[in-house]
Amino acid sequence: MAEVAILLAVGKISAALGGEIVKLSRQLLVKEVSLLVEFPYGVGRIKSELLVMKGFFSQIDMRDRNNQALEAWIGEVRKLAYRIEDIMDEYVYVVAENQGKGLCGNGKKTQTLVILHNIATELKEIEINLANLWKIKGRWVQMASSGLGDSSTYVNKVQLDQAISSQLLDEEELVGKEKNKEDLINLLLSNGITNLRIITVWGMGGLGKTTLVSNVYKTECHRFECYAWVSVSRFYYIDVLLRKLIKDLYHKKESRVPLGIKNMDTLQLKEHLKSFLEHKRFLIILDDVWTRRAFEEICGYFVENVRGGGKIIITTRIRQVASLAHEHHMLELHPLVADEACNLLFKTVFGREQVPTGSASTATVAVRGWLLTQLTKFVSFISNPYNSPALNELPDTHNPPLEVRYWGEEIVKRCRGLPLAIVSIGKTLSSREKTGEEWKRLYQHLSSELRSDQNLDSILHLSYNYLPSHLKNCFLYCSMFPEDFRLSRKLLIQLWIAEGFIQERGASTLEEVAEGYIKDLIHRSMLQLHRKNHFGRVSKFRMHDVVRELAISLSRKDNFHAVYKENETVGIVDDTRRLSVIKCSNDKVSKLDLPCLRTFIAFDTSTPVSLLLSSIISKCKYITVLDLSRLPIETVPDAIGDLFNLRYLSLRHSKVKLLPQSIRKLSNLQTLDLFSSKIEKLPRGIVRLTKLRHLYASKKINGGVEIFQRSSPRAPKGLGKLKELQTLVAVEVSDELVESLADLVQLRSLAIYNVKGIHCKELCTSLSQMSSLSRLCLFASDENEVLLLKDFDPPPPHLHRLNLVGQLAKRTLRSPLFRGNNIKHLTLKRTHTTGSSCCFVLDGFPN
């Protein structure tokens, strides 16, 4: 749907018409009033037109999804919306770059005038084309719903405060899977745990294989000496999987992982794994295995030589893979039966307090009884309207009306017992009115979908359709990542903000709004929670395979993003706007000509980089997100400064040692991620990046380096100009930095290396003023340096996480910093106090 493109275009127009930009443009054109006097009015008209179109798209009936004429018309609208987004970005940049310069004179100023002329001319043409598109729709597009949908086609605006809270996997009930759980535990523990056994759990996607195995894994893993969980998926890197497997096995056994594991080749990793497991009782989970070869590559080397015993559980959709186990050790999952499916739906919608029971037939009989009761009430009302019971009682969420139960059971029938589909629809219903009429409307749309397309995509497409507009772009974006990829909350938030998906709401920051979006998508079962952090916040999450396939299909249709996998160019066209490289062993990506590209993310560390970066810079002037993490890039071309629209740049884990001075020209940059690169020094021009929100600069650390020998680049003078900076991790201390910190009042996360006693007083004064600071890491310059923190008074009110490395002065642990009620996570390393032993007041850390 072009709705996602229109939303972005409207956001860019709003930014272009914002007070500051309009003020700057008036200054710029003070002597050229006749030139572009019409410009803001024309842009305003385009915005109004797009908003009306957006409203129209939200009303399109689902029966029109396969209307080819409508799809062609929507495609033309989408192209115009994307072009408007590009033009607005260029306009805002040109105006900002020429701030206070005016347009009198020759040379560059004349060139700027020409650019503005071209922008105004093209927008005038776009306005005409939008009007023509409305005429074309009237002539050629016939809609099943006559252009008007009923209330059930609108996205429900009710907040999810009544939705069931998202819960951790091990706290969820396995509705309808109790017998499967019992069978799996019996297979796991029968005949003791000393004999090697391969167990497979298999069935179609969405049946809950991973959920079932995860539940058993959490409750039974303690019976084994060591255990590990590895997600395999269709595309995998054997070295990565083997290292993950070894690390997990060591950690669960509470043993130190060998330092040399990072440098081992595949054969060495297999030898090490074989030696480690030879006499141990272990449990290994291989989740989402697609081929027998994957199992053989991971486990074939040691599986025949295990003497201590162990169990391997495989989840798969493929029967051939499942047959790796003895036929008596294969557990096939089936769709839920009617009662189990209804139980799951009603638990999802109404919570755990009370769940309606009974089969569809009993509900049908009950509805007939209800109708008879309503008729009796009506007759009574005619006879005596003042003493008759009300005909329309308010629904009780603890005991829903019988007609709700009836339509719920009808919906479940159409979901064909697939848990993922049932939960997804249930979350949609949970935010809607609990009336039979509303549920009937949703069922009618569900029925229409299933008549034309009898697969799961139809059901999940309905849940996507009911997503609020602001979540649709965010949801589709998650499908750019590989299968089973554990998405990081922090990473995704920064990417969404860079893409322009997030708008400020009230006093909340963009980051806080984006975190709310993540929670919302998890609540709606469009994303799955993987892990929470120490503070109960979402840390990692993933997209279910079936949901991801739906999102990729929608993204391809909307030209939202494309995926490159080896020689398979899924959805790549000339006007592709986002590209993720999942697997690439040649330089074909560098040869792609994608002038409209805005996002490039590479996941394959073997991607050839010799021409990649220069190709992107020269061909993709609108690039917004450039994520080259873990690629072996050594140099960054000076031309990177020409990427005026760049908002997110990641060189994390790269080999880059120096950034060009042209980095100062990236005036829109919001995130600069140099974490674990080889950057020695930050360029002075970085202080001109006044929109920078997150700066990660910790240098790459080789294994075995002593903690006090770690270092980071020194911050340049003038860092205090970065007023929007929220993350500064990590830089070396200096007098200039300590002085600048007093101006960085928006900081949430701060890490500083090489701290000395002489810095501490002024440092504490600056830190005390940071009312938003939640995470602080201080590293002393060496093991003899004493951190003087007694002047840290008052401590920041929201400081939840504190990491200190180095000696603490006497009685520091009794200072205000350690007597606050807000610290939830405290790490002390090499912090033996001078003159006394380390001790804590018992009630000093209530949280």
N, C-alpha and C positions, 0 to 999 in steps of 0.2 A: 504494500500500500504506500502511496506517495505521501501519506500522512507523516512518516518519519522524516522525509526530506523537507516537507513544508515546515515542520517544527524547527528544524535547524535554520532554515532560511529566515523565518520570522524572528528567531533569536538574534541573528546577525543584523537584521534590519533594526531591531530595537536598540542594539548596541550602537549602530551607526547614527541613529536619531537621538541618542542619549545626550543629555545636557552638555557634557564636556566636549564631545566630538562636534556637536552643532556649533558650540562657541568657537572652537578652533577653526572650523571650516569658514565661519563668517569672517574671522580675522584673516584667513588665507585669501579670501575672495573679496576683500574690502573694496578693491578697485575694479572688480570684475563682476559687479552685481548683475549685469545683463546676461552674463555667461551662464550661470547655474542657479539663477533665482528660483527656477521651477524645480530644481533637483529634490529638495526635501519633501515637497508636496507630491511629486511623482512617486518617490519611494514610499511615502505614506499610503498612497492609493494602492500600490502593489502589496503592501503589508495587509491592508484591509481585504483585498481580493484573496490573498492566501489564507487568511483567517476564515473567510467564508468557505473556501474550498476544504479547509481542514474540518470544519463542522460538517460539511457535506460528506466527506469520507467516513466520518465517524457514524453516519447514519446509513451507510450502504448495507443493504440486507445481505446476509451470508449466502443467500441463494445466488447472488450475482458474482460470486468468486470466480466462476468459470465463464463469465461473459467476456468473450474475446474482444469485442468492440470497446467495452468499458476498460478492459485491461490495457488496450492500446492507447486509449485516451489518458488513463492514469500514468502510463509510461511517459507521455509527452509532458504532462504536468510535472512529473518527477524531474525530468531533465531541466526544465526551466527553474524549478526550485533549487536544484543543485547549483546551477549557474549563478543564480542570485546570491547564494551563499558565498561563492568564490568572489564575485564582484564586490560584495559588501566588505569582505576581509581586505581586499586590495584598497578599497576606498578609505577605510579606517586607517590603514597603514600609511597611505600617501598623505593624508591630512595630518596624522601624528608626526610623521617625519619632517614635515615642512612647518611645524609649529612656530609661529612668530616670524616667518620669513616673508610672507606675502608672495605675490606672483609678478612683481615688477622686475624688469631686467631680462637678461638673456640666459643662454646656457641651460643649466639644470632647471631653473625656474620655468623656462619656456617648455622644457620637456615635461615637467610636472603638470603644467597647464594642458598639454596635449593628452596626458594620461586621464585627467579629469574630464576633458571633452569626450574622450572615448567611452569612459564609464557612463557618463550622462546619456550619450547616444545609445549605447547598448541597453541601458535600463529603459529608455523610451521604447525601444523595439520590443523588449520583454513585456512591457505593459500592454502594448498592442497585441502581442501573441497570446497573452492571458485572456484578453477579451475575445479573440478569435477562437480560443479553445472552448469557451462557454458556448459559442455558436455551433461549433462542431459537435459538441455533446448533444445539443438540442436536435441536430439533424440526424445523427447516426447512432447514438447510444440509446438503446431501449433497455430499460431495467425491469427486472422481475418485480421489484417493489415500487415501481413508478417514482423512484428517487426518494421515497420516504420510508423509513423503517419505523417499527413500533418501539416501545420503550425498552424492550429486551435486547435491542441491537446496540443500545448505547452502553458505553463503558460506565459501570456503576461507580458513582462518586462517594459512596459510603466508605468512611475510613475503616481500616482493618482492626479497630480497637476491640471488636467483638470476635475477631478471628482467633483460632487456637494458636497459642504461643508456640513458636518453633522450639523443638526440644532436641537434645542430643540423641544420637542414634541409639545408644545403649539404654536410654530411658523410654524408648518407644515400645508400645505393645505390638506384637506380631499378629495382627488380626488375621485369623484364618490360617495361620502358619504354625500353630502350636504343635500339631502332629509332625510337621516337617522338622521343627526344632528338636523334638524328642527323637526322631529318627536319626537326625544328623549327630546328635550327642551320642547316641548308641553306637553309630558307626565309628565315631571318634574314639570312644573309650572301651568298646567291647574287646575282649581278649587282652585287657590291659593296654598299656601304652608303650610296650617294648617292641612291638612288631611294626615294621614299615608298612604303611598303607596309603594308597592314593584314593581319595574320595572326590567325586565330581558332583557338583550341583548345577543342573542345566535346565534350560527352558528359554522361551522367547524374551526379548528385552522388556523390561517393565514389570516382571513378575515378582520382583523382590529378592532375587538371588543374593545380591550383595548385602541387603539388609538382614536377611536370615543368617548368613555366614558371619557377618559382623557381630550380631547378637551372641551367637555361640562362641565366637572368638573371644569376646570380652569376658564371658563368664567362665570359660574353660581353659584359657591359655596358661593359667597359673599352675596347671598340672604338668607343664613341660619345663625342661631346663632353660630353653630359649625358644623364641618364637618371632615371627616376622610376617608382615603383610606387604605384598607388592601388587600394584595394579599394572597389568601388562598392556592391554588394548591392542588395536590392529597394527599401529605403527609404534615400534619401540626400538630402543637402542640397548643392545644386550649388555654393554659395559655399564651403562647407567643402572640397569636393573640389578645386575650382580653386585655393584657397589652398595646400592640401597639395601639389598638383601643382607649383605654382610654387616653393614652398619647397624641395621635393626636387630640382627641376631646378637651382636656384641652388646648393644645398649640394653636389650631386655635381659641379658645375662649379667648386666652391670659390670661389664669388662671394658677396658679401653680399646678403642678401634686402632688397629695398626696404622702408624703414620704413613707408611709407604703405599697404602691402598690406592691413593689418587694416581699413582704412577704405574700401577700394574696393568698389563694388557689382559685381554680376554682369557687367555689360557692360564695365566698366573692367578687371576681372580677365581677361576674354576678350581684350580688346584688348592687354593687357600680355603675355599668353601668346602671342598671335599675333606680336607684335613680337619677343619674345625668341627664338622658335623659327624665325623666317623664314629665316635663313641658317645654321642649325645642323644637324648630324647628331645625332639624338636617338633614344632608345629609351624608349617609354612602355608600361607594363603596366597594363591596366585589368582588374582581377581581379573575377570574379563579376558580370558584367553581365547583367541580366535583360530589358532592353528596348532596342530600337534608339534610342529617344528618349534614353536615358541617354547613349549614345555621342555622339549629335548635340549634346546639351547641353554635353558636355565638350569634344569635339574638332571638332565641325562647323564652328566659327567659323574655325579655322586650317588644317584639313586640306587644303583646296584651294589654300592660298596658301604652302605650304612649298616653298622653293627649294633649301635646303641638303641635303635628304634626311632620312630618318628612318624608324623602324619603330614600329608600334603593334601590340602583341599583346593580344588580348582572350580571356579565359576565360569561358565561359558554358555553361549547360545547355540553352539555347534554340537550336534550329536556325535560326530566323529571325534571331537576332542574329548567329549564325555566318556567315550569308550576307552580312554586311557586307563580307567579304573575297571576293576572286575565288575561284572554286571550286577552283583549284589551290593556293590559299593557306589552305585550310581543313583543319585537322588534327583528325580525329575520333578520340577515344580509345574503346577497346573493353575489355570485361572481359578479364582475364588468361586465357590458355589453361591447361590442366590443369597442365603441367609448371612454368610460370611461377608459378602460384598456389601449388603445393606448395612451390616454392623459397622463396617469400615467407613462407609459414606456418612452415616449419622454421627459416628464418633468424630469425624473430621469437621462436620458442620456444627454440631451442638456441644462438642466437648465430651468429657468422661462422666459427667454427673449422672445422666440417665440416657440410655440408648433404646430407641424403639425396637421391638422385636416382632417377629411374625413374618410369615411368607407373603409373597405377592398376592396369593389367593385370599388369605385372611384379610389383607389390607383392602382388597377389592370389595369383599363382603362388608368390611367396616365402613368403607366410603359409601356404599349403598345405604347402610344404616344411618350414616351422617346426613345424607341427602333427605332421608325420611324424617329425621329429627328436624332439619331445617324447614321442611314443608309443614310439619306440625307447628313449629314456632310461627310460621307465616300465617297459618290459619288462626292461631291464637291471637296474633297481632291484629288481624282484621276484626276479630270479635271484640278484643279489649286491648287497644294499643298502649294503654298506660301501665298495664300490669304484666305484659309479656316479656320474656327474657330477650336480651339483645340478639339480633340475628348474626352479627359479625363481632364475635369476641376476639380480643387481642390474642395472638398466638403466644403460647407458652414455650420457651426454649427448652424447658425441662420435660415437657410432654407435648411435642409438636402435634398440630392438627392431623387428623387422619388423612386428609387430602394431600398434605405434604408428604406423609409416609407413602401414599400411593404413587405420587409422581417421582419420589425418590427411588422407589423400587423399579419404576419404568426406566429411569435414567441409568440405574445400575445394569439393567438388562442390556442396554445399548453399549455400555462400557465393556461388556463381555468378560467381566471378572478380572480385568487387568488392574492391579493395585495402583500403579502409577497414574492411570487415567482416572480412576475413582477418586484418589486423593486430590488430583489436580482440579477436577470438576467440583469436588467438595469444598476446596478452598475458595473457589469462585462463588459457590452458593452461600458460603459462610458470611460473605460481605453483602449479601442481597436480602431482601425482605423474605421472611420465613412464612410465605403464604403459598397456598396451592396454585393460585393463578400465576405467580411469578415463576414458580418451579415448572409449571406447565409451559410457559413461554420458552424457558431455556431448553426444555425437553423437545419442543417443536423445532428449534434450531438444530439441536443435536440430531434429531431424526432426519432433517433435511441433509445434513452433512453425511450421515452414515448411508443414506440412500445413494448418494453419488460417489462416495469413496469409503469403502468398507475397511479401512485400516486405522491404526492408532493416530496417524497424523491428523485425521479429521477431529478427533476428540481434543488433542493437544492444541490444534489450531483455534478451537473455540476458547480455550483458556488464554491463548495469546490475544485473541480478539478482545477479550474483556480486560486486558491490561490497560491501565491509564496511559494516555499518550506519552507522558514523561518517562514511563518505564520501558517502552517498546524499543527505543534505540539502545538503552542499557542492556536489555535482554539479548537482543541480536548480537551486540558487541561481544558477549561472553562466548559465542560460538566461534570466534576467531582463534581461540586457543585449542590446542590438541585434545584428543580424547583423554579423559581421566586426569586432565590437568588440574592441579589444586590451585585455584585462584586465590591470590592474596588480597585481602581487603584493602590494604594501603595502596598496592599497585593499581588495582582496578579503579579505585576512587580517583587517583591522580590521572589516569587515562581518560576516564569519563569527563573530568573537569577540563582537561586539555581539548577534548573533542567538542566541548560546548554543550554537553547533554544536561549539565546541572545549572539550575538557576537559584539564586539566593532566595531564602524564605525567612522573612522576619529578621530576628537577631542571629539566626543560625548561620554558621560558616558554610561555604560550598562543600567542605569535607563532611560536615555533620549531615547536610542534606543528602549527600551521596551515600553515606552509611545507612541512612534511613531507607534509601532505595534498595540497598542490598538486603536489608531485613525484610522489606516488603516482598521482594522476589522469592526469598526463602519461605516466607509465610504462604506464598501462593504455590509453592512446590515447583516453581520454575528453576530454582537452584536448590542444591542439597547442601546442608551444613556438614562440614567435615570436622572442624575443630574450633573451640573457643579458647581465648587466651586466659591468663590468670584473673582477669577482671570481668570475665563473663561476656566479653564482646566477641562477635564473630571474627575469627582469624583466617580460616581457610574454608573454602567451599568449592563445589564443583557443579558441572552441568551433567545431568543424566544423559546417557548416550542417545536415547530415543528423543529426548527433548532437544538435544544438540542437533540431531538430524533435521528436526522440524525447523530449528532456527537457521540452519545453513540453507535449507530450501527457501525459506522466506527471504533471507539475505540475498540469495542469488536472484530471486524474482524482483526484488526492490533495488538491485544493484547497490546494496548496502556494503557488502564486502565480498572478496574472493579469496579462495584458498589455493595455494600452490603446493602440490605434493609430487615431488620428482618431476615427471613429464606430464602430470595430470594438472591442467590449468582449469580448476573448477570455478566457473563463473567469471573468468578474466575477460574483459572487453576493453575497448579503447578508453571508455570513460570510467573505468574502475576507480573507486575512491578509497578503498582500503584493501590492503593485501597482507595476508599472513603466510609466511613460508614455513610449512610443517616439515618438509623434507626436500633437500636440494643438494645434489652432488655435482652439478655442472654450473656454468655461468649464464644459463638461459635467463635467469631472473634479471641479470644486469642488462640484458639486451631488450627487455620489455620496454615499450614506449607508452607510458601511462601519464599523460600530461595533467590529468585531473586527480592524480593520487594524493591523498591526504594523510594516510596512515600506512606505515611499513613496520611490521613486527616479524623478526626472524627467530625461529625456535630451533632450527637445525644448526648446531655449532660447526658443522662441516661445510656450510655454505661458502662458496668462493667469494672472497671480499676484494680481490685486486681491483675490480672495476665497479663494484657495487655502490659504494658511497658516492663516488664522483658522478656515477650515472644518475643516481637519485637526485643529487643536487642540481645537475644540469637539466634534467627533464621534468622535475616535479616541483614547480615553484610554489605550489599551495600546500606543501607537506606540513602537517601539523604535529604528528607523532612519528618519531623516528627511534625505534627501539632496536639497538644492535647489541644487546646484552650477550656476553659470552662469545661473540665473534672475534676471531684473531686479528682485529684491526689494530694497526700500529700508529697510523697517522690520520689526522683529520684535515681535509683540504681547507684552505683559507676561504674558499668560496662558500663554505657553510654559512657565513654571515649574510648571504643573499637570501636565505630562507626566512623571509620576513614573517611568515605565518607560524613558524615553529614554536610549539608550546611545551613539548615534552621531548627531551633528548636523553637517552640512556646509553652509556658506554660501560655499563657495569661488567666487571670481570673481563674487560678488554685489555689489550697490550698498549694502549695509548699512554704516552708519557708527557705529552705537551698539547695544550689547547691553543689554537691560533688566536691572535689578538682580535680577529674579526668577530669573535664570540660576542663582543660588546654590542654588535648590531642586532642581536636577536632580542629585540625589545619586547616581544610577546612571550618570551620563555617563562614557564611556570615551574617546571621540574627539570633539574639537571642532576642526573644520577651518574656519579663517577665512582661509586662504591667498588672497592677491590680492584680498581684499575691501577696503572702505574704512574698516575699523575703526581709530579713532584711539587708543582707550584700552580696556584690558581692565577689566571691572568688578571691584571689590574682592572681591565674593562668589565669584569663581572659585576662590579658595583653599579654599573649602569643598567643592569637588568632589574628594573624596579618592580616588575610583576612577578619576580621569582618567589615561589612559595616553599619549595623543597630543594635543599642542596645536600647531596650525599657525596662525601669526598674522602672517606676512609681509604687508605692505600691498601694495595694487595699485600697480604701477609703470607710469607712462606711458612710451611709447617715447622713447628719446633722453636719459633722465635719467642724469646722471653717476653713476658707481658710488658715490661717497662721499655722494651726496645721497639715497640710498635710506634708508628708515627702516621701523621696525616699532613696534607699540605697546609701551609700557613695562610691564614686569611689575609687578603689584601687590605690596605688602608681604605677606610670609607665604607666598610660593610654595613654600618648603621643606616645607610641610605635605603637598604632593602627592607622597607617598612612592612611588607606583606609576608616576610619570611616566617614560616612556621616550623620548618625542620632544618637543623644545622648539625649534620652528623658526618664526619667529625673533622675538626680543625685543630691545629696547634695553637696554644695560647700565645698571646703577645700583648704588649701594653696597648696597642691599637685595638685589638679585639676586645679586651676588657672594657675599654672606653666605649666601643661601639655597641656592646651588648645592652647598655642602658637604653638604647633607642629601639631595640628589637623586642618590643613588648608583645608581639603576636606569637612569639616562639612557643611551640608545644613540646618539641623534642630537641634536646641539646646534648652534644657530646664534645668534650674538650680534652685534648692530650697535652702532656708535658707541663702540667700545672705545677707551679712552685709556690712556696709559702708567701713570697712577696706579692703574689697576685691575689691572694685569697681575700683580703679585706675588701678591696674594691669589687672583686668578683662577686662576693656574697651580697654586697650592696645592690649590684645590678640584678642579680638573680632574684632577690627579694621583691623586685618591682614587676616581675613577670607573672602576672595574675593568671595567665593561661598555661603556664608550664606544667606538663604532666610527667615528663620523663627527663631525667638528668643523669649523665654519666661524666664523672671526673676521674682522670688518670693522672696520678702524680708523675713527676719527671723521672724519678728513680726510687728504689726501695728505701732510701734514706730520707727522702723528702717527706715533710710532715704537712698534711692538709689541715689548715686552720679554719675551721668552719663554725666557730662559736659565734661569729658575727652574722651568721645566716638567720636573721631574725627581723621580721617574721618569715617563715618559709612560704613559698608560693601555695596558695590555698588548694590548688588542684594537683599538687605533686603526688602522683600515685606510685611512681617507679623511680628508685634511687639506686644507682650503681657507683660505688666508690672503690678505687684501686689505689692503695698507698697507705702510709701510716696516718693515724688520726691523733690529734693532740689530746692531751690529758683532759678527761671529763667531757670530751666531744659527744659521747653517747648520751650525756645528760643535757645536751643543749636543746634549744627549741626545735631544731631540725629533726631531732629524734623523739620529740615528745608530742608531735602532731598526731592527729587522728586519721589523716588521709593516706599515709603510706601503706600500700598493699603488697608491694614487692620490693624487697631489699636485698641487694647483693653487696657483700664486702669481700674484697680480695687483698691479701697482703696488708690488712688493716690492723695489725697488732698495735695497740695504743701505747704511747710512751708513758712510762711510769706507773702503769696499772694494768690489770688484766681486763679483757673485754667482757663487759657485763651489761645486761639490759634490765630496765625496770619492767616488772611482769606485766603491768597494765599499760605499757608505753606504746604498744602497737595493737590496738583493738581490731584493726582491719587486716 
